[in-house]
């Protein structure tokens, strides 16, 4: 097997690794970007890749949705799992619902609800994260007051 093929296979396996297992080096790429204030083990909901994806997409959202304040997420507090719905015959997508409070760069703290969907990443590889910060869903994507993700 060529070096390129081995590298490609290793990258694919890293993307397909279930959430409950270690991702090794790929997990720590952005681990230093955020401060997480949580006294308890937040499990999958507090994984660095999840929080970094939320932070990055929130930054994109506030820059591309009209009339949102130009703020950033600087901290996650009180991260907790709300509900886990495993995949089964009638619902083939496993979902993990989480909640927390985010501190914003303007000093405000707001509740956030988010969802991790197993196997729903780009082209079905990896996992997807959907989130809603209270007061930042101008287009009611998650219904009024983030109801869909609560």
C-alpha positions as CSV (number, residue, x, y, z in Angstrom):
1,X,0.0,0.0,0.0
2,X,1.4,3.4,-0.9
3,X,2.1,6.1,1.6
4,X,-0.8,8.2,0.1
5,X,-3.2,5.3,0.4
6,X,-2.2,4.7,4.0
7,X,-2.7,8.4,4.8
8,X,-6.0,8.5,3.1
9,X,-7.2,5.4,5.0
10,X,-6.0,6.8,8.3
11,X,-7.9,10.1,7.6
12,X,-11.1,8.2,6.7
13,X,-10.9,6.0,9.8
14,X,-10.4,9.1,12.0
15,X,-13.5,10.7,10.5
16,X,-15.6,7.5,11.0
17,X,-14.6,6.9,14.6
18,X,-17.6,6.8,16.8
19,X,-18.0,9.6,19.4
20,X,-17.4,7.3,22.3
21,X,-13.8,6.4,21.3
22,X,-10.7,8.5,21.3
23,X,-9.8,10.5,18.2
24,X,-6.1,10.9,19.2
25,X,-4.3,13.8,17.5
26,X,-7.3,14.8,15.3
27,X,-9.3,15.7,18.4
28,X,-6.9,18.2,19.9
29,X,-6.4,20.4,16.8
30,X,-8.5,23.2,18.3
31,X,-8.7,22.2,21.9
32,X,-6.9,25.4,23.1
33,X,-9.3,27.8,21.4
34,X,-12.0,27.9,24.1
35,X,-12.3,28.0,27.8
36,X,-14.8,25.6,29.2
37,X,-16.1,26.3,32.7
38,X,-17.5,23.0,33.9
39,X,-17.0,21.3,37.2
40,X,-18.5,18.0,36.1
41,X,-17.7,15.6,33.3
42,X,-19.7,16.9,30.3
43,X,-19.1,13.8,28.2
44,X,-19.6,14.0,24.5
45,X,-21.4,17.4,24.8
46,X,-18.2,19.0,26.0
47,X,-15.8,17.5,23.5
48,X,-13.5,20.2,22.0
49,X,-14.5,19.4,18.4
50,X,-18.2,19.9,19.3
51,X,-17.6,23.2,21.1
52,X,-15.2,24.5,18.4
53,X,-17.7,23.7,15.6
54,X,-20.4,25.6,17.5
55,X,-18.1,28.6,18.0
56,X,-17.0,28.6,14.4
57,X,-20.5,28.4,13.0
58,X,-21.8,31.0,15.5
59,X,-19.1,33.4,14.3
60,X,-20.2,32.8,10.7
61,X,-23.8,33.3,11.7
62,X,-23.3,36.7,13.3
63,X,-21.4,37.9,10.3
64,X,-23.9,36.7,7.7
65,X,-27.3,37.2,9.2
66,X,-28.5,40.8,9.2
67,X,-29.2,42.6,12.4
68,X,-27.3,40.3,14.8
69,X,-24.8,41.9,17.2
70,X,-21.1,41.3,16.3
71,X,-20.2,39.1,19.3
72,X,-18.2,35.9,19.7
73,X,-18.6,32.9,22.1
74,X,-15.8,33.1,24.7
75,X,-16.8,30.4,27.2
76,X,-19.2,27.5,27.7
77,X,-20.6,26.9,31.2
78,X,-22.8,24.3,32.7
79,X,-22.5,21.8,29.8
80,X,-24.9,19.0,30.3
81,X,-26.6,16.2,28.4
82,X,-30.4,16.6,28.2
83,X,-31.5,13.5,26.2
84,X,-30.1,10.7,24.1
85,X,-32.2,9.1,21.4
86,X,-30.3,6.0,20.0
87,X,-30.8,4.9,16.4
88,X,-33.4,2.2,16.0
89,X,-35.5,0.6,13.2
90,X,-38.0,3.5,13.1
91,X,-35.4,6.3,13.5
92,X,-32.1,5.5,11.9
93,X,-30.2,8.5,13.2
94,X,-28.9,8.6,16.8
95,X,-29.2,12.0,18.4
96,X,-27.7,13.5,21.6
97,X,-29.4,16.7,22.9
98,X,-27.2,19.0,25.0
99,X,-27.5,22.3,26.8
100,X,-25.2,24.9,28.3
101,X,-24.8,28.7,28.9
102,X,-22.4,30.6,26.7
103,X,-20.6,33.8,27.6
104,X,-20.4,36.2,24.8
105,X,-17.7,38.8,24.0
106,X,-20.0,41.6,25.0
107,X,-20.3,40.2,28.6
108,X,-23.7,38.7,28.1
109,X,-24.5,35.1,29.0
110,X,-27.2,33.2,27.1
111,X,-28.5,29.7,27.1
112,X,-27.6,27.4,24.2
113,X,-29.1,24.2,23.1
114,X,-27.4,21.9,20.7
115,X,-27.8,18.5,19.0
116,X,-25.2,16.0,17.9
117,X,-26.4,13.7,15.1
118,X,-24.4,10.6,14.6
119,X,-23.3,9.8,11.1
120,X,-24.8,12.9,9.6
121,X,-21.6,14.8,8.7
122,X,-20.7,15.8,5.2
123,X,-21.6,13.0,2.8
124,X,-22.6,10.8,5.8
125,X,-19.0,10.8,7.2
126,X,-18.6,12.0,10.8
127,X,-21.2,13.7,12.9
128,X,-23.3,16.8,12.6
129,X,-23.9,19.5,15.2
130,X,-26.9,21.9,15.2
131,X,-27.2,24.6,17.7
132,X,-29.3,27.6,18.8
133,X,-28.3,30.4,21.0
134,X,-31.3,32.2,22.7
135,X,-32.0,35.5,20.9
136,X,-29.9,34.6,17.8
137,X,-32.4,32.6,15.7
138,X,-33.7,35.6,13.7
139,X,-35.1,33.4,10.9
140,X,-36.8,31.0,13.3
141,X,-34.9,28.0,11.9
142,X,-35.4,26.2,15.3
143,X,-38.9,27.7,15.9
144,X,-39.5,30.3,18.6
145,X,-37.0,30.5,21.4
146,X,-35.0,27.4,20.0
147,X,-37.9,25.1,20.9
148,X,-36.8,22.4,18.4
149,X,-33.5,21.8,20.1
150,X,-34.6,22.0,23.7
